[in-house]
Amino acid sequence: MFRSLAARKIVRVQFSSSRLFSSTPKFNKTEFRKPDPSKPKLVLAYSGGLDTSCQLAYLAKERGFEVAAYIADLGQDDVKSPKDVEDICKKAEISGAYCFYNEDLKSEFVNDFVYPMISSSAFYEGRYMMGTSIARPCIGKRQVEICWEEGAKYISHGSTGKGNDQVRFELCYLGMDPNLECVTLWRDPDYCEEFQGRTDLIEYAQKIGIPISQTKKHSYSEDENCLHISYESGELEDPAFPGHEQEYPGLVLKKKTVDIMDAPDTPVDLTIKFEKGIPTSVKNETDGTEITDPTDLFFYLNEVAGAHGVGRIDIVENRFVGMKSRGCYETPAGTVLYSAHRDLETLTMDREIMRIRDTLGPKYTELVYNGFWFSPEMKFLKNIMKDAQEPVSGETSVRLHKGNVMNRGRSSPHSLYNMDLVSMDVHGGYDPTIATGFIKTLATRLKAAKKRDTDMGYDW
């Protein structure tokens, strides 16, 4: 009944829209059949899992849409092999899609989304590197471009009505094209009434003939891309679990990194080069490996840092929709690059520029986390952040050991550091006598405040 991908019509089309968003010009499209011109077209962000397979079938069979299924390859294991893609493609066809898009966005994701975010020192609530948040505008951007290519007026995703992703996806869609209409089944009363749990979805999939795995060893969910993998829900909804008495379930904190107790006893030394805040090469000083492609070096750092247990966190965070959630995250390469980049900034960035950038950082972070990537305020902030990175070029020496990232040296042709000026052994042209007036000037308000407090009888 099913043809192989080779036997189906695979169409790679040049993106011809005059819109200004696309930096990935070609599509990777598999066409199963011609769409019925009397039915409205819809592009669905599709994973091949139970939820989106049932949603695809429901949209096509119950709601009368012609559905284009789309999956973004951001480096997740689900689409690692041709067989994985073939299986997902089959599911899309069985579920009722008229075509399937498998878009390789790894390079665009790393270079256009991840690196600018790292160079902006964006950390949500001081701990979370927003691996899920930053992926959504990359996925959504390509989805909108497919809508334009297909002439689709409707767009959909499989995110739940309780999470952040529904907001992120839809703000991305509407920020790029206000004329698109979002169809969100997990907020549709009829759909929610019919599908109240996993059992209902399994029964519907069986009725349609969608192949599924009916058993789950664990109830937690995963979201993965090359920046991170997140684990939440199920057993992890208890913020006290696992504590000291139990272990994390299944593969939680085991897919991209090793446990610190299993990390090598011997550290690895890396030299990472940056140009205007963006990493351009990494050299493993321990074994001589050198990577100069910006995308490849990110994947290489994932391997090396993961092998040394770097980038593992277990946190509670505040969702945009008003509730707290618990998540476990593995972000090996991002953790290394954030530390190395920040270290180089201390050498090259002016103090006041850094302070202004750091005051704007929380707003930039908030916009990424909440889904406002395609907003006027984000456009404004991205330009500021990029300008601040002009002098951030050079290299850093980093050691990875047992989960730790240790900065051991940094150099730059644009360094603001003057060894002679700060040395305790060299005069360096600095006149220490000028500090007397400087200190007296700074103390003026302190003296006035002390006199006032003494006159008031207030002694602190």
Disulfide bonds with the S-S distance in Angstrom:
none
